[in-house]
């Protein structure tokens, strides 16, 4: 799932690699994925994209927009995986969209759990979550201060939990169920803890963990559970994931708990995270 660290890393790579690439071929999905959400009719993407050149890539939270010479935008979000292939590289069998460039390189778009792919010819993107990701301040922005975070908590309902605060309604752009696991672990806060019960010290710890954890993920090229534009996994070693939760807590040695909660799995140490 593309969350803020991956969006930042892939946007940088896309600007380095895709800018100036002219689209010569558009191939539609080879395999139906019912949780791929397209804007408009994907069968029309060919006539909308062929002949256009990628000018720049811009990332917002969980979304990445490729801006084209005719003013159109190819917008990609959440579970959509981008992978660049150079001339001569093997083209995968299954994908949800494939762009072939003038130099015979290509861009493959596949979807894991669910994802968004949309072509907008008028530069206006009216999708709710795209707007939220674009309009709200990134937690890594210097303007996202502790006061901003405190205000977010103050506006929250009394029964809102830590997971819900961080990962629903895109209250914090680009933060989802993936990155929140380490953010909460580093803050020593249980994902099911009600935000209204947090002390001022705990709120500060959560804010600092939000900033620190995301920054480290970006600096190390994304998480080791996710791949970049070239198919390489990131260098940040995740603490709590589906691949690590059976390993004892790195702080106290206790067993990590895995539970289904709010539509996804949560992992936490019952001793360290209260």
C-alpha positions as CSV (number, residue, x, y, z in Angstrom):
1,X,0.0,0.0,0.0
2,X,1.5,3.3,-1.1
3,X,1.5,5.6,2.0
4,X,3.4,8.8,2.6
5,X,7.0,7.5,2.7
6,X,6.5,5.6,-0.6
7,X,4.7,8.5,-2.2
8,X,7.6,10.8,-1.5
9,X,10.2,8.3,-2.6
10,X,8.3,7.3,-5.8
11,X,7.5,10.9,-6.7
12,X,11.2,11.8,-6.6
13,X,12.1,8.7,-8.7
14,X,9.3,9.5,-11.2
15,X,10.6,13.0,-11.7
16,X,14.0,11.6,-12.3
17,X,13.0,8.8,-14.7
18,X,9.6,9.5,-16.3
19,X,9.7,13.2,-17.1
20,X,10.0,13.7,-20.8
21,X,8.7,10.2,-21.6
22,X,6.3,10.2,-24.5
23,X,3.4,7.7,-24.3
24,X,3.1,5.7,-27.5
25,X,1.0,2.7,-26.3
26,X,-1.7,2.1,-23.7
27,X,-2.7,-1.5,-22.8
28,X,-5.7,-2.1,-20.6
29,X,-6.0,-4.7,-17.8
30,X,-5.0,-8.2,-18.6
31,X,-6.7,-9.4,-15.4
32,X,-9.9,-8.1,-13.8
33,X,-9.4,-6.8,-10.3
34,X,-12.7,-5.8,-8.8
35,X,-11.2,-3.5,-6.3
36,X,-9.4,-1.4,-8.9
37,X,-11.4,1.9,-9.1
38,X,-11.0,3.7,-12.4
39,X,-12.1,7.2,-13.1
40,X,-14.0,7.2,-16.3
41,X,-13.8,4.4,-18.9
42,X,-10.4,2.8,-19.0
43,X,-11.1,1.8,-22.6
44,X,-10.8,5.5,-23.5
45,X,-7.5,5.9,-21.8
46,X,-5.6,5.2,-25.0
47,X,-7.1,8.1,-26.9
48,X,-6.6,10.3,-23.9
49,X,-2.9,9.4,-23.2
50,X,-1.3,8.3,-26.5
51,X,1.0,11.0,-27.9
52,X,1.2,12.9,-24.5
53,X,4.5,13.4,-22.7
54,X,4.9,13.2,-18.9
55,X,6.0,16.6,-17.6
56,X,6.2,16.1,-13.9
57,X,5.1,14.0,-11.0
58,X,3.5,15.4,-7.9
59,X,2.7,13.5,-4.7
60,X,0.0,14.1,-2.1
61,X,-0.3,11.8,0.9
62,X,-1.3,8.5,-0.7
63,X,-1.7,9.8,-4.3
64,X,0.7,10.5,-7.1
65,X,-0.3,12.6,-10.1
66,X,1.6,12.4,-13.5
67,X,1.0,15.7,-15.3
68,X,0.9,15.5,-19.1
69,X,1.6,18.0,-21.9
70,X,-2.0,18.4,-22.8
71,X,-3.0,19.4,-19.3
72,X,-4.4,16.0,-18.5
73,X,-3.4,14.1,-15.3
74,X,-3.0,10.4,-14.7
75,X,-3.7,10.1,-11.0
76,X,-2.7,7.0,-9.0
77,X,-3.6,6.2,-5.4
78,X,-3.3,3.9,-2.4
79,X,-2.9,0.3,-3.4
80,X,-1.8,1.0,-7.0
81,X,1.8,-0.2,-7.5
82,X,4.0,1.6,-10.1
83,X,6.9,-0.3,-11.6
84,X,9.2,1.1,-14.3
85,X,10.7,-1.2,-16.9
86,X,13.6,-0.3,-19.2
87,X,13.8,-1.3,-22.8
88,X,14.3,-5.1,-22.9
89,X,12.9,-5.8,-19.5
90,X,10.3,-8.5,-19.2
91,X,6.7,-7.2,-19.2
92,X,4.6,-8.9,-16.5
93,X,1.6,-11.0,-17.4
94,X,-0.9,-9.4,-15.2
95,X,-1.5,-5.7,-14.7
96,X,-4.3,-3.1,-14.5
97,X,-2.8,-0.6,-16.9
98,X,0.5,-0.5,-18.9
99,X,2.0,2.5,-20.6
100,X,4.6,2.0,-23.4
101,X,7.0,4.9,-24.1
102,X,8.7,6.1,-27.2
103,X,12.1,4.7,-26.1
104,X,10.5,1.2,-25.5
105,X,10.6,1.6,-21.8
106,X,7.3,1.1,-19.9
107,X,5.3,1.8,-16.8
108,X,3.3,-1.1,-15.3
109,X,0.4,-0.3,-12.9
110,X,-0.9,-3.2,-10.7
111,X,-3.2,-3.2,-7.8
112,X,-2.8,-5.3,-4.6
113,X,-5.8,-5.0,-2.2
114,X,-7.5,-2.0,-3.7
115,X,-6.3,1.0,-5.7
116,X,-7.3,4.0,-7.8
117,X,-6.4,4.8,-11.4
118,X,-7.8,7.9,-13.1
119,X,-7.3,10.0,-16.2
120,X,-8.5,13.6,-15.9
121,X,-8.5,15.6,-19.1
122,X,-9.5,18.9,-17.5
123,X,-7.0,19.1,-14.6
124,X,-9.9,18.9,-12.1
125,X,-9.8,15.9,-9.8
126,X,-13.0,15.8,-7.7
127,X,-12.3,12.6,-5.7
128,X,-12.9,13.1,-2.0
129,X,-9.8,11.5,-0.7
130,X,-7.5,13.0,-3.3
131,X,-8.8,16.4,-2.2
132,X,-8.2,15.7,1.4
133,X,-4.6,14.5,0.7
134,X,-3.9,17.5,-1.4
135,X,-5.5,20.2,0.8
136,X,-4.3,19.1,4.2
137,X,-0.8,19.8,5.5
138,X,1.6,16.9,5.3
139,X,2.8,15.8,8.7
140,X,6.4,16.1,7.4
141,X,5.8,19.8,6.5
142,X,7.5,22.3,8.9
143,X,4.1,24.0,9.2
144,X,2.6,20.8,10.7
145,X,3.3,21.7,14.3
146,X,2.4,20.3,17.7
147,X,-0.4,22.8,17.9
148,X,-1.9,21.4,14.6
149,X,-1.8,17.9,16.1
150,X,-3.4,19.1,19.4
151,X,-6.1,20.8,17.4
152,X,-6.8,17.6,15.5
153,X,-7.2,15.7,18.8
154,X,-9.4,18.4,20.3
155,X,-11.8,18.2,17.3
156,X,-12.0,14.4,17.6
157,X,-14.9,12.5,19.1
158,X,-14.3,11.2,22.7
159,X,-14.5,7.6,21.6
160,X,-12.0,7.9,18.7
161,X,-9.1,5.5,19.1
162,X,-5.4,6.1,18.3
163,X,-5.7,4.0,15.1
164,X,-8.8,5.9,14.0
165,X,-7.1,9.2,14.6
166,X,-4.1,8.4,12.5
167,X,-5.5,6.2,9.7
168,X,-9.2,7.1,9.0
169,X,-10.7,9.9,6.9
170,X,-7.2,10.9,5.9
171,X,-7.0,13.3,8.9
172,X,-3.2,13.1,8.5
173,X,-2.4,12.8,4.7
174,X,-0.6,9.6,3.7
175,X,-0.8,7.9,7.1
176,X,-2.6,4.5,6.9
177,X,-2.7,1.2,8.6
178,X,0.8,0.3,7.5
179,X,2.9,3.2,8.9
180,X,0.8,3.7,12.0
181,X,2.0,0.4,13.5
182,X,5.5,1.7,14.1
183,X,4.4,5.2,14.9
184,X,2.2,3.9,17.7
185,X,4.9,1.4,18.9
186,X,7.5,4.2,19.0
187,X,5.1,6.3,21.0
188,X,4.2,3.4,23.3
189,X,0.5,3.8,22.7
190,X,-2.0,1.0,22.1
191,X,-3.9,1.3,18.7
192,X,-7.2,0.7,20.5
193,X,-6.5,3.4,23.2
194,X,-9.1,6.2,23.2
195,X,-7.4,9.5,22.3
196,X,-9.4,11.3,25.0
197,X,-7.5,9.3,27.6
198,X,-4.1,10.5,26.5
199,X,-2.1,12.7,28.8
200,X,-0.3,15.8,27.5
201,X,3.0,13.9,27.6
202,X,1.5,11.0,25.6
203,X,0.1,13.4,23.0
204,X,3.5,15.0,22.6
205,X,5.2,11.6,22.3
206,X,2.7,10.6,19.6
207,X,3.3,13.8,17.7
208,X,7.1,13.4,17.9
209,X,6.8,9.7,16.9
210,X,4.6,10.7,13.9
211,X,7.3,13.1,12.7
212,X,10.3,11.0,13.6
213,X,9.1,7.6,12.2
214,X,7.8,9.0,8.9
215,X,11.0,11.0,8.4
216,X,13.2,7.9,9.0
217,X,11.0,5.9,6.6
218,X,11.6,8.5,3.9
219,X,15.3,8.9,4.5
220,X,15.7,5.1,4.1
221,X,13.8,5.0,0.8
222,X,10.5,3.7,2.2
223,X,9.6,0.6,4.1
224,X,11.0,-2.9,3.5
225,X,7.5,-4.2,3.0
226,X,6.9,-1.9,0.0
227,X,8.7,-1.5,-3.3
228,X,9.8,1.6,-5.2
229,X,9.5,2.6,-8.8
230,X,12.2,0.2,-9.8
231,X,10.8,-2.8,-7.8
232,X,13.3,-2.5,-5.0
233,X,12.1,-2.7,-1.4
234,X,12.8,0.2,0.9
235,X,15.6,0.3,3.4
236,X,13.5,1.1,6.5
237,X,13.2,-2.1,8.6
238,X,9.6,-2.2,9.9
239,X,9.1,-3.2,13.5
240,X,5.5,-4.4,13.5
241,X,4.1,-6.0,10.4
242,X,2.6,-9.3,9.2
243,X,6.2,-10.6,8.7
244,X,7.6,-9.6,12.1
245,X,4.9,-9.9,14.6
246,X,5.9,-13.4,15.7
247,X,9.3,-12.0,16.8
248,X,9.4,-11.0,20.4
249,X,9.1,-7.3,21.2
250,X,12.5,-5.6,20.6
251,X,12.1,-3.6,23.8
252,X,10.8,-5.9,26.5
253,X,10.9,-9.4,24.8
254,X,7.2,-10.0,25.3
255,X,5.0,-11.6,22.6
256,X,3.5,-9.3,20.0
257,X,-0.3,-9.4,19.7
258,X,-2.0,-9.5,16.3
259,X,-5.7,-8.6,16.1
260,X,-8.3,-7.6,13.5
261,X,-9.4,-4.1,14.3
262,X,-11.3,-1.5,12.2
263,X,-11.1,-3.4,8.9
264,X,-7.4,-4.3,9.2
265,X,-4.8,-6.0,11.3
266,X,-3.1,-4.2,14.2
267,X,0.1,-5.4,15.9
268,X,1.2,-4.2,19.4
269,X,3.1,-5.1,22.5
270,X,0.6,-5.4,25.4
271,X,3.4,-4.6,27.8
272,X,5.0,-1.6,26.1
273,X,1.9,-0.1,24.5
274,X,-0.8,0.9,27.0
